Amino acid sequence: MHKIILKLGLIIFLILIAFIFYLSEFGIKTKKFNELIIEKIKETDSRLSVELDNVFLKLNLAKREIKVNTSNSKIYLKKNFIELSNINLNLDLFSMLKDKKIINDIEFEIKENSLKNVIKFINSYKFNLSQFLIFNRINKGTIKAKAFIKFNEIKDKYPEYKFIGQIKDAHF
């Protein structure tokens, strides 16, 4: 009887380890976090909307986070859009267990988009005449970028932003 309980405990432990490994490497497909992503994007600006593809949950035990990942998305502002290759939200694991959704940071990567499309998007977001005149001089080119938004634990503070990008074949 003692051996059966020991074997059963070992099997349950191995299944649990395999499940944690699967969650860490591959993740689980879900639609539960679509609204959270849409809500956070609307929170930055109510005019923005997003088209999401599959959303996956991945476990990161080292950072005690759950990564919510989606790929091949589009962010819209009026008729203008930018194609995104990845959106990653890193949620605090312990807050998830308490049924709160505290986002540590957001990372999104913009696919290689036409400079004209990005300029139209930026101008529709916030029109600036001098910016419009400068951007109007660009004939062609592409842009690829990554953005990192880190939220502070103190609610009074604004989030930290970091942008990294690359422009190719720009002609003025």
C-alpha positions as CSV (number, residue, x, y, z in Angstrom):
1,M,0.0,0.0,0.0
2,H,2.9,2.3,0.9
3,K,4.5,1.7,-2.5
4,I,1.3,2.5,-4.4
5,I,0.9,5.8,-2.7
6,L,4.6,6.6,-3.4
7,K,4.3,5.7,-7.1
8,L,1.1,7.7,-7.4
9,G,2.7,10.7,-5.7
10,L,5.7,10.4,-8.1
11,I,3.5,10.2,-11.1
12,I,1.5,13.3,-10.0
13,F,4.7,15.2,-9.4
14,L,6.1,14.3,-12.8
15,I,2.8,15.3,-14.5
16,L,3.0,18.7,-12.6
17,I,6.6,19.2,-13.7
18,A,5.7,18.4,-17.3
19,F,2.8,20.8,-17.2
20,I,4.9,23.6,-15.8
21,F,7.6,22.9,-18.6
22,Y,4.8,23.0,-21.2
23,L,3.5,26.3,-19.9
24,S,7.0,27.8,-19.8
25,E,7.9,26.7,-23.3
26,F,4.8,26.6,-25.4
27,G,2.0,28.2,-23.4
28,I,-1.8,27.8,-23.6
29,K,-4.0,29.4,-26.2
30,T,-6.8,31.6,-24.6
31,K,-9.2,34.4,-25.4
32,K,-9.5,35.5,-21.8
33,F,-6.9,38.2,-22.1
34,N,-8.1,39.8,-25.3
35,E,-10.2,42.2,-23.4
36,L,-7.3,43.1,-21.1
37,I,-5.1,44.0,-24.1
38,I,-7.8,46.0,-25.8
39,E,-8.6,47.8,-22.5
40,K,-4.9,48.7,-21.9
41,I,-4.6,50.1,-25.4
42,K,-7.9,52.0,-25.1
43,E,-6.6,53.3,-21.7
44,T,-3.6,55.0,-23.5
45,D,-6.0,56.6,-26.0
46,S,-9.7,55.9,-26.5
47,R,-9.4,56.5,-30.3
48,L,-7.2,53.4,-30.7
49,S,-8.5,50.0,-31.5
50,V,-6.7,46.7,-32.0
51,E,-7.3,43.5,-34.0
52,L,-5.9,40.5,-32.2
53,D,-4.9,37.1,-33.4
54,N,-4.3,34.1,-31.1
55,V,-3.4,34.9,-27.5
56,F,-1.0,32.6,-25.6
57,L,-0.2,32.4,-21.9
58,K,3.4,31.5,-21.0
59,L,4.8,31.0,-17.5
60,N,8.0,32.7,-16.4
61,L,8.9,31.3,-13.0
62,A,12.3,33.1,-12.8
63,K,10.6,36.6,-13.0
64,R,7.4,35.3,-11.3
65,E,5.4,36.5,-14.3
66,I,2.8,35.3,-16.8
67,K,3.5,36.4,-20.3
68,V,0.5,37.1,-22.4
69,N,1.6,37.0,-26.1
70,T,-0.2,37.6,-29.3
71,S,1.2,37.9,-32.8
72,N,0.2,39.3,-36.2
73,S,-2.0,42.1,-34.8
74,K,-3.1,45.5,-36.2
75,I,-3.6,48.7,-34.2
76,Y,-6.1,51.1,-35.8
77,L,-6.7,54.8,-35.4
78,K,-9.6,55.9,-37.6
79,K,-8.8,54.3,-41.1
80,N,-5.1,54.2,-40.5
81,F,-3.3,51.1,-39.1
82,I,0.1,49.8,-38.2
83,E,0.9,46.1,-38.4
84,L,2.4,44.6,-35.2
85,S,4.3,41.3,-35.2
86,N,4.2,40.8,-31.4
87,I,2.5,42.2,-28.3
88,N,3.7,40.9,-24.9
89,L,2.1,41.8,-21.6
90,N,4.0,40.6,-18.5
91,L,1.6,40.1,-15.6
92,D,2.6,39.6,-12.0
93,L,2.0,35.9,-11.1
94,F,0.9,36.5,-7.5
95,S,-1.6,39.3,-8.5
96,M,-3.1,36.8,-11.0
97,L,-3.6,34.3,-8.2
98,K,-5.4,37.0,-6.2
99,D,-7.7,37.6,-9.2
100,K,-6.1,41.0,-9.9
101,K,-4.4,41.8,-13.2
102,I,-1.4,43.9,-12.5
103,I,0.7,44.5,-15.7
104,N,4.4,44.9,-15.1
105,D,5.2,46.0,-18.6
106,I,4.1,45.8,-22.2
107,E,6.4,45.2,-25.2
108,F,5.3,45.4,-28.8
109,E,7.1,45.0,-32.0
110,I,6.1,46.8,-35.2
111,K,6.4,44.8,-38.4
112,E,8.3,46.4,-41.3
113,N,5.7,49.0,-42.3
114,S,5.7,51.6,-45.1
115,L,6.9,55.0,-43.8
116,K,3.9,56.5,-45.5
117,N,1.5,54.3,-43.5
118,V,3.2,55.1,-40.2
119,I,3.2,58.8,-41.0
120,K,-0.5,58.7,-41.8
121,F,-1.0,57.0,-38.5
122,I,1.1,59.5,-36.5
123,N,-0.6,62.5,-38.2
124,S,-4.1,61.1,-37.5
125,Y,-3.0,60.5,-33.9
126,K,-1.8,64.0,-33.3
127,F,-1.6,66.5,-36.1
128,N,1.3,69.0,-36.1
129,L,1.8,71.3,-39.1
130,S,5.6,71.4,-38.9
131,Q,5.7,67.6,-38.4
132,F,3.3,67.2,-41.4
133,L,5.5,69.3,-43.6
134,I,8.6,67.4,-42.7
135,F,6.9,64.0,-43.1
136,N,5.4,65.0,-46.4
137,R,8.9,65.2,-47.9
138,I,9.4,61.4,-47.4
139,N,8.7,59.6,-50.7
140,K,9.3,56.0,-49.7
141,G,10.9,53.7,-47.1
142,T,10.1,51.2,-44.4
143,I,10.3,51.3,-40.6
144,K,10.6,48.5,-38.1
145,A,10.5,49.2,-34.3
146,K,10.1,47.9,-30.8
147,A,8.5,49.7,-27.9
148,F,8.7,49.0,-24.2
149,I,6.3,50.4,-21.7
150,K,7.1,49.7,-18.0
151,F,4.4,50.5,-15.4
152,N,5.4,51.8,-12.0
153,E,4.0,50.3,-8.9
154,I,3.1,53.8,-7.6
155,K,-0.1,54.8,-9.4
156,D,0.8,58.5,-9.4
157,K,3.9,58.0,-11.6
158,Y,3.7,57.8,-15.4
159,P,4.9,54.7,-17.2
160,E,8.4,54.6,-18.7
161,Y,8.7,54.4,-22.4
162,K,11.6,53.1,-24.6
163,F,11.5,52.9,-28.4
164,I,14.1,51.2,-30.6
165,G,13.7,51.3,-34.4
166,Q,15.2,51.1,-37.8
167,I,14.4,52.9,-41.0
168,K,15.4,51.4,-44.4
169,D,15.5,52.8,-47.9
170,A,14.1,56.2,-47.0
171,H,14.0,58.7,-49.8
172,F,13.3,62.3,-49.3
